[in-house]
């Protein structure tokens, strides 16, 4: 049994079928994993639970022995093996971090003295597979304009403009409800980030343009949204089958529009032999940060608008400029003396 989020939840709730790789672990370790999954389900979203399960399973299948006895050197070797298997550096880092949450849980709940992942160096594992094939990670103004021209339906224009104007994540976009939108102030306030904890600090407000407002008029007031069966629900983006659109379907819309616009690129095949494309919604979100920085927005404001926990995240992960961008900035700000 593969450890999908739903399978984990089923196992934890009903003590159902135990995955083979878990059953092979010592009894104490099986109990540890059960408790760890329970905590993950309570604290994390489905994608988080799935990613943690995948990382722990992969390490368990690679490691010859009880994973509670693993040392830093073992995880270093696993990290190197993942790179040799052609995983992207950032994917490797994410798997190491996911594994670390298991050992952190053991420290907090079971009194383990040390997390063996703490001394594993993945600080420089920033480069992604897309970095190897692309000269930039964001959508240019010309590409976005071509995409908007290629949109055939109001919902397509809404989806593309939402990422461009508001810099939201895909998961945030599908969670936006009609009552989150303040039409008077052209703003949207919603639960922010990758956590589902309902705290005031997790909310953020983003703002949109008149171009977006014009699309909202078509979508909400001129009846375009009503042509979808899901329009009776509360969510801004609905589908013909449901009141809330699945994140993958939103990504499909962006890819289809980019294909029609002639700007779609096949970048690489991942470990599951799935073709990865550019642009995707996250690339448009990155454009949100890049162009606001180019126009002089202070990074503290940008970090707040993008829903980052700290300024370093905004600077290090979202403001990757091309060489010609930097050259143009130097030319623009160079003193004339």
C-alpha positions in Angstrom: 0.0 0.0 0.0 1.4 3.4 -1.1 1.2 6.0 1.6 -1.2 8.5 0.1 -2.6 11.1 2.4 -6.0 9.4 2.4 -4.4 6.0 3.1 -2.5 7.4 6.0 -5.7 8.9 7.4 -7.5 5.7 7.0 -4.8 3.7 8.7 -4.5 6.1 11.6 -8.3 6.4 12.2 -9.2 2.7 11.8 -5.8 1.0 12.3 -6.4 -0.6 8.9 -4.0 -2.2 6.5 -0.4 -1.5 7.5 1.9 -0.7 4.5 4.5 -3.5 3.9 7.5 -1.2 4.5 6.1 -0.1 7.8 5.2 -3.6 8.9 8.9 -4.6 8.3 10.0 -2.0 10.9 10.4 -2.9 14.6 7.3 -2.7 16.7 8.4 0.5 18.5 9.1 2.2 15.1 5.7 1.2 13.8 4.1 2.9 16.8 6.3 5.9 16.2 5.2 6.2 12.6 1.6 5.8 13.6 1.9 8.7 16.0 3.9 10.8 13.6 1.2 10.4 10.8 -1.5 11.3 13.3 0.3 14.6 14.2 1.0 15.3 10.5 -2.7 14.9 9.6 -3.7 17.3 12.4 -1.1 19.9 11.6 -0.7 19.7 7.8 -2.5 19.7 4.5 -2.8 16.6 2.3 0.1 17.5 0.1 2.3 18.0 3.2 1.3 14.6 4.6 1.9 12.9 1.3 5.3 14.5 0.8 6.4 13.5 4.3 5.1 9.9 3.8 7.0 9.6 0.5 10.3 10.9 2.0 10.1 8.6 5.0 9.1 5.6 2.8 12.0 6.2 0.3 14.5 6.5 3.1 13.2 3.4 4.8 13.4 1.4 1.6 16.9 2.6 1.1 18.2 2.3 4.6 19.2 -1.2 5.7 18.0 -1.3 9.3 15.7 0.4 11.8 15.4 4.1 10.7 15.4 5.2 14.4 19.0 4.1 14.5 20.1 6.1 11.4 23.0 8.5 11.8 23.9 11.7 9.9 26.4 9.8 7.7 23.5 7.5 6.6 21.4 10.5 5.6 24.3 12.1 3.8 24.7 8.9 1.7 21.0 8.9 0.9 21.2 12.5 -0.1 24.0 11.7 -2.5 22.1 8.7 -3.9 19.1 10.9 -4.6 21.3 13.3 -6.6 22.8 10.3 -8.6 19.2 9.2 -9.3 18.7 12.5 -11.0 16.5 14.2 -8.5 16.7 18.0 -8.6 18.6 19.6 -5.9 15.5 21.4 -4.5 13.6 18.1 -4.5 16.4 16.5 -2.6 16.4 19.3 0.0 12.6 19.0 0.4 12.9 15.2 1.0 15.6 15.8 3.6 13.5 18.4 5.4 10.5 16.1 5.3 12.5 13.3 6.9 13.7 15.8 9.5 10.2 16.4 10.7 10.0 12.7 11.6 13.1 12.9 13.8 11.9 16.1 15.3 8.7 14.4 16.3 10.8 11.6 17.9 12.7 14.3 19.9 9.5 16.0 21.0 7.3 13.0 21.7 9.7 10.1 22.4 12.7 11.7 24.0 15.2 11.1 21.3 18.4 13.0 22.0 19.4 14.2 18.5 17.9 14.7 15.1 20.5 13.1 12.7 19.3 15.4 9.9 20.5 18.5 11.8 24.0 18.2 10.5 23.1 17.3 6.9 24.2 20.2 4.6 21.5 21.1 2.0 21.9 24.8 2.3 23.1 25.1 -1.3 20.5 22.8 -2.8 18.6 25.6 -4.4 18.8 24.8 -8.0 15.8 23.1 -9.6 15.5 21.0 -12.8 13.9 24.0 -14.4 16.9 26.1 -13.4 19.0 23.8 -15.5 16.9 24.3 -18.6 15.6 27.9 -18.4 17.3 31.2 -18.2 14.5 32.6 -15.9 11.7 31.3 -13.6 9.2 34.0 -14.3 6.8 35.0 -17.1 7.7 38.1 -19.1 5.2 40.9 -19.8 5.2 39.9 -23.4 4.4 36.3 -22.6 1.6 37.3 -20.2 0.1 39.6 -22.8 0.2 36.8 -25.4 -1.5 34.5 -22.9 -4.3 37.0 -22.1 -4.9 37.4 -25.9 -5.1 33.6 -26.2 -7.8 33.2 -23.5 -11.0 32.1 -25.0 -13.2 32.1 -21.9 -13.7 34.4 -19.0 -12.6 31.8 -16.5 -9.3 31.5 -18.3 -8.8 35.3 -18.1 -9.8 35.3 -14.4 -7.3 32.5 -13.5 -4.3 34.1 -15.4 -5.0 37.6 -14.2 -5.4 36.4 -10.6 -1.9 35.1 -10.5 -0.5 38.1 -12.3 -2.3 40.8 -10.2 -2.3 39.1 -6.8 0.6 36.8 -6.7 -1.4 34.1 -5.0 -0.4 30.4 -4.7 -2.5 27.8 -6.6 -3.8 26.4 -3.3 -4.8 29.9 -2.2 -6.5 30.7 -5.5 -8.9 27.7 -5.3 -9.8 28.7 -1.7 -10.9 32.2 -2.5 -14.6 32.7 -1.7 -16.9 35.4 -3.1 -17.2 37.1 0.3 -13.4 37.4 0.5 -13.5 40.0 -2.3 -13.9 43.7 -1.5 -15.0 45.2 -4.9 -14.9 48.7 -3.6 -11.3 48.6 -2.5 -10.3 46.1 -5.3 -8.9 43.7 -2.7 -9.1 40.1 -1.6 -8.6 38.9 1.9 -8.1 35.2 2.5 -6.3 32.6 4.6 -2.7 32.8 3.7 0.2 30.4 3.2 0.6 26.7 3.4 -0.9 26.2 6.9 -4.5 25.5 7.7 -4.3 27.0 11.2 -7.0 29.5 11.6 -5.1 32.4 13.2 -5.5 36.1 12.4 -1.9 36.3 11.4 -2.5 33.7 8.6 -4.8 36.1 6.8 -3.5 38.5 4.2 -4.9 41.1 1.8 -3.9 41.4 -1.8 -5.0 44.0 -4.3 -6.0 43.8 -8.0 -6.2 46.1 -11.0 -9.1 47.6 -13.0 -8.4 45.0 -15.6 -9.1 42.3 -13.1 -12.3 44.2 -12.0 -13.5 44.2 -15.5 -13.1 40.4 -15.6 -15.0 40.1 -12.3 -17.8 42.0 -13.8 -18.1 39.6 -16.7 -17.6 36.6 -14.4 -19.9 37.6 -11.5 -22.4 40.1 -12.9 -22.8 39.3 -16.6 -23.6 35.6 -16.0 -20.4 33.9 -17.2 -20.0 32.1 -13.9 -23.6 30.9 -13.9 -22.8 28.6 -16.9 -20.9 26.3 -14.6 -22.8 23.8 -12.3 -20.5 24.7 -9.4 -21.7 28.3 -9.5 -24.2 27.7 -6.7 -21.3 27.4 -4.3 -19.3 30.1 -2.5 -15.9 29.8 -4.3 -14.7 32.3 -6.8 -13.3 29.7 -9.3 -15.8 26.9 -9.9 -16.0 24.1 -12.5 -18.8 22.3 -14.4 -18.6 19.4 -11.9 -17.9 21.1 -8.5 -18.2 24.4 -6.6 -14.5 24.4 -6.0 -11.9 23.8 -8.7 -9.1 21.3 -8.1 -5.6 22.9 -8.0 -4.4 20.7 -10.8 -7.2 21.9 -13.1 -6.1 25.5 -12.5 -2.6 24.5 -13.6 -4.1 22.8 -16.7 -5.9 26.1 -17.6 -2.6 28.0 -17.4 -0.8 25.4 -19.5 -3.6 25.3 -22.2 -3.6 29.0 -22.5 0.2 29.2 -22.7 0.1 26.5 -25.4 -2.4 28.5 -27.4 -0.3 31.6 -27.0 2.7 29.8 -28.4 4.8 30.4 -25.2 4.6 26.9 -23.7 7.8 24.9 -23.3 8.5 21.3 -22.4 11.2 21.5 -19.8 12.0 18.0 -18.6 10.5 14.7 -17.4 10.4 14.1 -13.7 11.1 10.9 -11.8 7.5 9.8 -12.5 8.1 10.3 -16.2 5.7 13.2 -16.2 6.5 16.1 -18.6 7.1 19.4 -16.7 6.1 22.6 -18.6 6.8 26.3 -18.4 5.0 28.6 -17.7 2.9 27.3 -14.8 1.0 29.3 -12.2 4.0 29.6 -9.9 6.0 31.2 -12.7 3.3 33.9 -12.9 3.4 34.3 -9.1 7.2 34.9 -9.4 6.5 37.5 -12.1 4.4 39.3 -9.5 7.5 39.7 -7.3 10.0 40.4 -10.0 8.2 43.2 -11.7 7.2 44.9 -8.4 10.8 44.9 -7.3 11.9 46.3 -10.7 9.5 49.2 -10.2 11.0 49.9 -6.8 8.6 48.3 -4.3 10.4 47.8 -0.9 11.0 44.1 -0.3 9.3 44.3 3.1 6.0 45.2 1.5 6.4 42.6 -1.2 7.1 39.9 1.4 3.9 40.8 3.1 1.9 40.8 -0.1 3.3 37.4 -1.1 2.6 35.8 2.2 6.1 34.9 3.1 7.2 34.2 6.6 10.3 36.3 6.3 12.0 38.7 3.8 14.8 36.2 3.1 12.3 33.9 1.5 11.2 36.7 -0.8 14.7 37.7 -1.7 16.3 34.3 -2.1 13.5 32.3 -3.8 11.5 34.7 -5.8 13.8 37.5 -7.0 15.9 35.5 -9.5 16.7 37.9 -12.3 18.2 37.2 -15.7 21.6 38.6 -16.6 20.1 41.1 -19.0 17.7 42.3 -16.3 20.7 43.0 -14.0 22.6 44.6 -16.9 19.6 46.9 -17.7 19.3 47.8 -14.0 23.0 48.8 -13.9 22.5 50.9 -17.0 19.4 52.7 -15.6 21.0 53.4 -12.2 24.5 54.2 -13.3 25.7 57.7 -12.5 26.2 59.9 -15.6 29.4 61.5 -14.3 
